[in-house]
């Protein structure tokens, strides 16, 4: 007798519950801490911040660096010229 394979269908039955994913990462995956708030992350972002801190939704970012004023006409210099944005 051939082994039956279950075909995943589109819709809610083919989705992986996020709670299962979080439990699996918590038990077997690496953990990182946000450099600002110390919250647990399972993915290390280049900035070292969790998504909430990166988007400014968790208050001010704790930093030793003093912000440097930039002339208004140079505020987006380097951002708009980025070749990655041209794709």
C-alpha positions as CSV (number, residue, x, y, z in Angstrom):
1,X,0.0,0.0,0.0
2,X,1.4,3.4,-1.0
3,X,2.0,6.0,1.6
4,X,-0.5,8.8,1.4
5,X,0.8,12.4,1.3
6,X,-1.2,15.2,2.5
7,X,-1.6,18.0,0.0
8,X,-1.5,21.5,1.5
9,X,-4.4,23.6,0.3
10,X,-4.6,27.3,0.1
11,X,-6.4,29.0,2.9
12,X,-6.1,28.9,6.7
13,X,-5.2,25.2,6.8
14,X,-2.0,25.7,5.0
15,X,-0.7,28.4,7.3
16,X,1.8,27.8,10.0
17,X,0.5,29.2,13.3
18,X,2.8,32.0,14.5
19,X,2.6,30.7,18.1
20,X,4.2,27.5,16.9
21,X,6.9,29.4,15.1
22,X,7.7,31.5,18.2
23,X,7.9,28.5,20.4
24,X,10.2,26.7,18.0
25,X,12.5,29.7,17.7
26,X,12.5,30.2,21.5
27,X,13.6,26.6,22.1
28,X,16.0,26.0,19.3
29,X,16.9,29.3,17.7
30,X,19.5,32.0,18.6
31,X,18.3,35.0,20.7
32,X,19.4,38.6,20.4
33,X,18.6,41.6,22.4
34,X,17.6,45.0,21.1
35,X,20.4,47.5,21.9
36,X,17.8,50.1,22.9
37,X,15.1,48.4,25.0
38,X,16.6,45.0,25.6
39,X,13.7,43.1,24.1
40,X,14.3,39.6,22.8
41,X,14.6,39.2,19.0
42,X,15.0,36.1,16.9
43,X,16.4,37.9,13.9
44,X,19.4,40.2,14.3
45,X,19.0,43.4,12.3
46,X,21.9,45.4,11.0
47,X,20.9,48.4,13.2
48,X,20.8,46.2,16.3
49,X,17.3,47.5,17.1
50,X,14.0,45.7,17.3
51,X,11.4,46.8,14.7
52,X,9.5,49.0,17.3
53,X,12.6,50.9,18.4
54,X,13.8,51.2,14.8
55,X,10.5,52.8,13.8
56,X,10.5,55.1,16.8
57,X,7.5,53.5,18.5
58,X,9.2,52.8,21.8
59,X,10.5,56.2,22.7
60,X,13.9,57.8,22.2
61,X,16.8,55.6,21.2
62,X,19.5,55.5,23.9
63,X,22.7,56.6,22.3
64,X,26.0,58.2,23.3
65,X,26.4,60.0,20.0
66,X,25.4,63.6,19.8
67,X,23.2,64.4,16.8
68,X,24.9,66.6,14.2
69,X,22.9,69.3,12.5
70,X,22.7,68.9,8.7
71,X,21.9,71.7,6.3
72,X,18.4,71.3,4.9
73,X,19.5,71.0,1.3
74,X,21.7,68.0,2.3
75,X,19.2,66.2,4.5
76,X,18.6,63.4,1.9
77,X,22.0,63.4,0.3
78,X,23.2,59.8,-0.1
79,X,19.7,58.4,0.4
80,X,18.2,59.4,-2.9
81,X,21.5,58.7,-4.7
82,X,21.6,55.1,-3.5
83,X,21.8,52.7,-6.5
84,X,19.8,50.1,-4.5
85,X,16.7,52.3,-4.8
86,X,17.0,52.4,-8.6
87,X,16.0,48.7,-8.9
